[in-house]
Amino acid sequence: MPDHGNKDSEAVWLPVIGKALAYICLQEAQRREPEKFESVLQRVEFLESLGLSRDHAAQVVGSSAKSVGELHRRAKERKKNGAKKKKVHH
């Protein structure tokens, strides 16, 4: 009789299943709307919205959490500087 209450097995397999499903969702989303997923940061943010940690999302897209953190910092900086430039011109 199988042991359906094996918490060790669940602890190992549930995260694997979750990451696999998130990867499949990303692949399907990229197929349907490729322009929304052109950058690594866009793909990681999508995976994070599905519940993956930044570290796991970065691994799925072939990057590292540190690299993604830097991309996020630069994007935030560009957004902030772009807003300042627009205010100066008005």
C-alpha positions as CSV (number, residue, x, y, z in Angstrom):
1,M,0.0,0.0,0.0
2,P,1.5,3.4,-1.0
3,D,2.3,5.9,1.7
4,H,0.2,9.0,0.7
5,G,1.4,10.9,3.7
6,N,5.0,11.0,2.9
7,K,5.9,14.7,3.5
8,D,9.5,14.2,2.4
9,S,8.4,13.2,-1.1
10,E,6.0,16.1,-1.3
11,A,8.6,18.5,-0.2
12,V,10.8,17.4,-3.0
13,W,8.3,17.0,-5.8
14,L,5.8,19.9,-5.3
15,P,8.5,22.6,-6.0
16,V,9.7,20.7,-9.1
17,I,6.1,20.4,-10.4
18,G,5.5,24.1,-9.7
19,K,8.6,25.2,-11.5
20,A,7.8,22.9,-14.5
21,L,4.3,24.3,-14.8
22,A,5.6,27.9,-14.5
23,Y,8.1,27.2,-17.3
24,I,5.3,25.7,-19.5
25,C,3.2,28.9,-18.8
26,L,6.1,31.1,-19.8
27,Q,6.6,29.2,-23.0
28,E,2.9,29.4,-23.9
29,A,2.8,33.1,-23.0
30,Q,5.9,33.8,-25.2
31,R,4.4,32.0,-28.1
32,R,1.2,34.0,-27.9
33,E,2.7,37.4,-27.2
34,P,6.4,37.4,-27.9
35,E,6.7,41.2,-27.7
36,K,5.9,41.1,-24.0
37,F,8.8,38.7,-23.2
38,E,11.7,40.1,-25.2
39,S,13.9,40.7,-22.2
40,V,15.2,38.5,-19.4
41,L,13.6,40.9,-16.9
42,Q,10.2,40.6,-18.4
43,R,10.4,36.8,-18.4
44,V,11.5,36.7,-14.7
45,E,8.8,39.2,-13.7
46,F,6.2,37.0,-15.3
47,L,7.5,33.9,-13.5
48,E,7.6,35.8,-10.2
49,S,4.0,36.8,-10.8
50,L,3.3,33.0,-10.9
51,G,4.9,32.6,-7.5
52,L,8.5,31.6,-8.2
53,S,11.2,33.3,-6.2
54,R,13.6,35.6,-8.1
55,D,16.3,33.0,-7.8
56,H,14.2,30.2,-9.3
57,A,12.7,32.4,-12.0
58,A,16.2,33.5,-13.0
59,Q,17.4,29.9,-13.2
60,V,14.4,29.0,-15.4
61,V,15.4,31.7,-17.9
62,G,19.1,30.9,-17.8
63,S,20.3,33.8,-15.6
64,S,21.1,34.4,-12.0
65,A,19.3,36.3,-9.2
66,K,22.2,38.7,-8.9
67,S,22.1,39.5,-12.6
68,V,18.3,39.9,-12.6
69,G,18.6,42.2,-9.6
70,E,21.0,44.4,-11.5
71,L,18.7,44.5,-14.5
72,H,15.8,45.4,-12.2
73,R,17.9,48.2,-10.6
74,R,18.8,49.6,-14.0
75,A,15.2,49.5,-15.3
76,K,14.1,51.3,-12.1
77,E,16.8,53.9,-12.6
78,R,15.9,54.4,-16.3
79,K,12.2,54.8,-15.3
80,K,13.1,57.3,-12.6
81,N,15.5,59.3,-14.8
82,G,13.0,59.3,-17.7
83,A,10.3,60.8,-15.4
84,K,12.8,63.5,-14.4
85,K,13.6,64.4,-18.0
86,K,10.0,64.6,-18.9
87,K,9.3,67.1,-16.0
88,V,12.3,69.3,-17.1
89,H,10.9,69.6,-20.6
90,H,7.4,70.7,-19.6
